[in-house]
Amino acid sequence: MDRALYIAMSGAKQNTLGQSAHANNLANASTTGFRSDYTQSRSMGVFGDYFPTRAYAMTERPASDYRMGPLIETGRDMDVAIEGAGWFAVVGPEGEEAYTRAGDLSVDPDGRLINGSGQQLIGDGGPVVLPEFESIEISRAGIVTIQPLGENPVAVAEPVQLKLVNPDVQELEKGEDGLFRFRDPAVTVAQPDPDITLTNRFVEGSNVNAVQELTDLIALNRQYEMQVKLMKRVDENTSATTQLLSSQ
């Protein structure tokens, strides 16, 4: 009986992990530039000399969905979306270079050019910090040009080129913070790609299919209920067996 109980318990646990992944996708259905995660389940044999016939369920996240999300017109001068493949380079939580598709840009009180998640963008000279300005313009090539505060209208500060990269997506993986980095720890920085172009006054929406995610959540919830019922049945059978043996 213990075999069936532990197999059912393992299945219920993995169903819960699968539900968490799909719930995270669903929660980010309106997050700018979000890439949804795939999930899959497979059987995993128990390693060892005494359990060659036992197999448990295992849920894993093999990859993210790199398909482009819908373009949403905002009319904001600082909103930009990457056309086709490519990434914005930003500063990660540990100061490392990371990549995102979020182009809902703004400037914080310290002059840092950030996206909607507060991540500072990287330019050709490092993290982008801008002086106070009267106006700002971002070209389709990712060049940021400002008119400094109080300067003559024809005067412009030195332009800043945003770092736009396009590494092979097979070399990238998404972290828990939603940013993408290289799978190989030895590779930390991607080279700029001058062929990437931006669309102004648009942002890229999430590529999450809300209907599909909700359907998958319902299916996983039913599987979870089935595993719980199996555990209850095993417990009932164990109690009946114990009662039968004690009466003899």
Steps between C-alpha positions, in 0.01 A plus 500: 500500500787737577605493134165629376486757780839651424442497126167684547662743742779570251246560224301743715814695588607530136147607401534780754829612344338498156211708629747753643672540161173552313368731771814711463444520124139601553595762759735659243251505214515882501870542587694693236739280302432187711595160356288207617653175625435155360442210739513126444466187709678168464559186697826468689626165621634461852874443499639228722535123533165434668246707307541413130126492428400825670441816296387839619365806321722803446396846378764716336531828312691412183497847342322829456278606211699749293221594263437873474212651695249747354602862442295741710484865399548738794586832338781560756820634348712278727317175427683281249460142380757281325401396150552126465780328690722678749533617860565808709808465722430599861677491835396195704450487878865405559636758260535247219381545142160346428244521220135594469241600241337765718525840331273710722775747579521796738762700689511479880592795732867398484503525121515124441325375189281213625216281379168436671659241731763746621786334312765744373578479132856460373645716224822507304677652801341292774184558705312798357480812717358818346532863614189710549338568167230698326412228251611149407486295183577133434572411138411175327867401532485540878687832518388717792526873436407770751484880509665596832298708744544873446703460182432660165232299311753408231750367755495126568701286739724224372273217375496168683466173310291242686656155505278278288607136468381191317672184635379153410194437719615140549786642706268698729291405800258696714571563865250528782509879459370470142828613343690289249866405531741261333477137606878472492637679809819573308305720254373815669478766229345502151629712215286790370304438182474811278226342289237514776236770452237644733141605458426828675195570717423130528578237762505125456236322703530160667491197270293303755188331360265552795239252374758223454656566841160487671416175319830346609436609860161328501652180357776497762248562778301195388816291494581620852153398622550156344831455683340602832217253446755227432681581825171480691416166338842360589453618859158332514639175360788509751257549789280215375800269466624587849154439645473166319839379626429607857174304506674172414 
